[in-house]
Amino acid sequence: MEKKVIKVSCDLERAKSLILDSEERITDANLLDVNKFSKIIFENYYDALRDLCEAILLSEGYKS
């Protein structure tokens, strides 16, 4: 069994920060022209989702 998630203490402040970063990425992506910046938009959404997943883990006391 590979241990890719580590048990840590809850870090709610870091989780909140990641959520705010995620919201900013989504807001910024929504302002871009999808025909010109589709790759950047995709990357922003991907990073936003990754940040949200990390925030959930941190709020439960885990780190990936």
FENWOJO-V58899 format. One record per pair of residues at least 4 apart in sequence whose C-alpha atoms are under 6 Angstrom apart, sorted by the first residue. I is the first residue (numbers start at 1). J is the second residue. Records with the same first field share a line. If there is no record, write none. Layout:
I=J / J
This chain:
4=64
5=63 / 64
6=62 / 63
7=61 / 62
8=61 / 62
9=61
10=58 / 59 / 60 / 61
11=58 / 59
12=59
15=55 / 58
18=51 / 55
19=52
22=48
25=44
29=41
33=37
34=38
44=48
57=62 / 63
58=62 / 63
